[in-house]
Amino acid sequence: MDESILVVNCGSSSLKLALFDKHLQKKASALAEKLGKQDASARISGDQQPVQLPADANYKQALQALIEAFRNRDLLSGEPMAVGHRVVHGGETFREAALISPATISAIRGCADLAPLHNPVNLAGIEAMRALFPTTPQVAVFDTAYHQTLPQRAYRYALPEHCYKDWGIRRYGFHGTSHYFMAQEAARLLNKTPATTSIISAHLGNGCSITAIKDGLSVDTSMGLTPLEGLVMGTRSGDVDPGLFDYLASRGVSADQAHHMLNNDSGLLGLSGQTNDMRSLCELADHGHEPSSLAIDVFCFRLARYLGAMTASLTHLDAVVFTGGIGENSARIRAETIRHMRLMGLELDPELNRHNGKLSDGRINSPDSRFPVLVIPTNEELVIAREAGRMAAI
Ligand code: AMP
């Protein structure tokens, strides 16, 4: 047996693979894209040469080819010690990571109605890895699990009870692995224990969510039944008036079209009419493109509103934490957001903010700020590797 841990993250037409050693140091990572298409491709990070795939390669073929490529480069020998899988939706069944068994697989399948684009492909990755490594312990780590500590007042919608009881309609929350990592890392940087640390964690990438974490546990979060609720995102609208659906129907927009519009054509892309990429938007705004400036303004204002809303769940606050591609890299977005938070007493140090917290152990607030503000790079793969290693050793 090799002492490596593999982390598998299957998306709707792509997959990411990461290889960790037993000390949880990352040894290699790889990406396969356009799976199921004629021009499916795969590559190990840092390599010039692509990894050869059959045309229309599926998840299993891509995983097989990438693992073979790891072996050819002496990165892996024999079977890994454990495999960790990112799984998007664990419903109310999974409050923590789970060792994969036929029962786990059928429970993940049971949550597929709640995440029809994600859980089936996550399962494709699980089935493929079980076939490739039949004796290796495999572990599912769920995006929703960390939020299973939400109190009812935060997770219930004000809908008739049967919607919850019969159909599971409630707020689940996502990005749980990232918010959990923020809780751990913030505690470490603040010289505290996670169990006594309370933060507001803003994960801002192409998908965005914000979570109130009280004494290490998730107590409120902005995403809901699906990852559409809450903040403005790259192509997702976030919150809209539910009355919108009727109104769109009266204009001849079908449910499918409305779904597509809210998920794929809205958010930063919809407002700017140009791009869902925050870096490009900032450049466009700098060149006087007003819809891009508006998109940034709406994004930051919605985020600030949610920052304020999250304080309703906390009795003290140790830090506001930014992470994700935007949260980690955009001094401008952090500054424009925190500017709305004067009443809460938040203030940034422009120089520390400009360096993304790298000068100061993540800290970007000024000495006068009522609460610390931190930038912490997220590392969901590491959490999945750690969980997989821990559960495989049990
Ligand atoms: P993620 O989904 O976490 O990979 O984040 C992707 C988002 O991060 C995209 O909108 C990128 O434009 C954004 N991003 C990455 N670097 C920067 C940067 N330096 N300034 C602004 N946005 C950035």
Residues whose N, C-alpha, C, O or C-beta is under 5 A from the ligand:
A	BS01	AMP	L204 G205 N206 G207 N276 D277 M278 R279 G324 G325 I326 N329 S330
